[in-house]
Amino acid sequence: MDSRLNKMTLPFLLAARDGMPKTIAERTRRVYDRLSGVYPASTFFFHSKAHRRVMEVCEIRDGMKVLEVATGSGEMFRRLVKVNPSGATIGLDLSPNMAAKTQRRARMEFPNARTQCKAVDARYMPYRDDTFDAVVCCYMLELLSSDDIVRALLEFRRVLRRRGTMTLVLIGENTEIFNQLYKVAGKVAPAFWGRQVEQDIPELIESLDFRIVTDRMVKQTGYPSRVLTALK
Ligand SMILES: C[S@@+](CC[C@H](N)C(=O)[O-])C[C@H]1O[C@@H](n2cnc3c(N)ncnc32)[C@H](O)[C@@H]1O
């Protein structure tokens, strides 16, 4: 990364309580590939409330060009397609099985909508600058090293048009007992759980020239989430 970037992001990189010195993308891809069949259950019990909150704050309207990064099994993706039937809704996930599942379900439920979901790494996205009106990314940054969080957020910024919105969902760090359990889970299976980064992200995204416009906490089945929307 260039020196200007290091200067901007150094506080984050130094402060990050980083249990993941390197992104372990290959293992992450494998584990999510294997779990793609059962993953919808986890979304239903732990993520659906935050997904609904995203829809309330992300200001996505029909006709937009929308990108969802890290679709998982596609529950959020279908919500996005539903409100954007005559726009274009593009998804990506590191796991080919997750991407294929997302694509299949979206095509089945919304055969006339413009949708596409492919296996792509969020750190290196194959889209032109200023392409999207909105980028949504739920529960992915936890799986990246600090360097790669910066890299991915810079990619989000690059592909967003000016005044476009970025909506992030992060695993909340406001519940002590949950944090302790998460730490253990992250040690046992880092490629699946990663580690919590929520408290460091607002300052980081502001240092990358995003302006935070909404910031909400939600909790579902004891699982805390933070929903942040920011403007480029
Ligand atoms: C915890 S799941 C969240 C899935 C979904 N966003 C949701 O809200 O339920 C994390 C997802 O991020 C994907 N992922 C991890 N690293 C990624 C990367 N570098 N690029 C794209 N997707 C990635 C995984 O394959 C997995 O599907």
PDBQT file of the ligand as one rigid body, heavy atoms in Angstrom, charges set to zero:
ROOT
HETATM    1  C1  LIG A 301     -20.519 -14.560   8.056  1.00  0.00    +0.000 C 
HETATM    2  S1  LIG A 301     -20.902 -14.844   6.365  1.00  0.00    +0.000 S 
HETATM    3  C2  LIG A 301     -22.098 -13.566   6.079  1.00  0.00    +0.000 C 
HETATM    4  C3  LIG A 301     -23.005 -13.864   4.925  1.00  0.00    +0.000 C 
HETATM    5  C4  LIG A 301     -24.088 -12.823   4.648  1.00  0.00    +0.000 C 
HETATM    6  N1  LIG A 301     -23.505 -11.537   4.286  1.00  0.00    +0.000 N 
HETATM    7  C5  LIG A 301     -25.044 -12.639   5.786  1.00  0.00    +0.000 C 
HETATM    8  O1  LIG A 301     -25.324 -11.502   6.175  1.00  0.00    +0.000 OA
HETATM    9  O2  LIG A 301     -25.563 -13.651   6.303  1.00  0.00    +0.000 OA
HETATM   10  C6  LIG A 301     -19.458 -14.230   5.595  1.00  0.00    +0.000 C 
HETATM   11  C7  LIG A 301     -19.422 -14.414   4.086  1.00  0.00    +0.000 C 
HETATM   12  O3  LIG A 301     -18.305 -13.655   3.606  1.00  0.00    +0.000 OA
HETATM   13  C8  LIG A 301     -17.713 -14.362   2.553  1.00  0.00    +0.000 C 
HETATM   14  N2  LIG A 301     -16.335 -13.855   2.405  1.00  0.00    +0.000 N 
HETATM   15  C9  LIG A 301     -15.312 -14.010   3.254  1.00  0.00    +0.000 A 
HETATM   16  N3  LIG A 301     -14.204 -13.410   2.795  1.00  0.00    +0.000 NA
HETATM   17  C10 LIG A 301     -14.558 -12.846   1.606  1.00  0.00    +0.000 A 
HETATM   18  C11 LIG A 301     -13.855 -12.108   0.619  1.00  0.00    +0.000 A 
HETATM   19  N4  LIG A 301     -12.561 -11.800   0.764  1.00  0.00    +0.000 N 
HETATM   20  N5  LIG A 301     -14.527 -11.696  -0.484  1.00  0.00    +0.000 NA
HETATM   21  C12 LIG A 301     -15.836 -12.012  -0.657  1.00  0.00    +0.000 A 
HETATM   22  N6  LIG A 301     -16.552 -12.718   0.237  1.00  0.00    +0.000 NA
HETATM   23  C13 LIG A 301     -15.929 -13.131   1.361  1.00  0.00    +0.000 A 
HETATM   24  C14 LIG A 301     -17.804 -15.824   2.995  1.00  0.00    +0.000 C 
HETATM   25  O4  LIG A 301     -17.645 -16.714   1.914  1.00  0.00    +0.000 OA
HETATM   26  C15 LIG A 301     -19.200 -15.845   3.619  1.00  0.00    +0.000 C 
HETATM   27  O5  LIG A 301     -20.183 -16.202   2.685  1.00  0.00    +0.000 OA
ENDROOT
TORSDOF 0
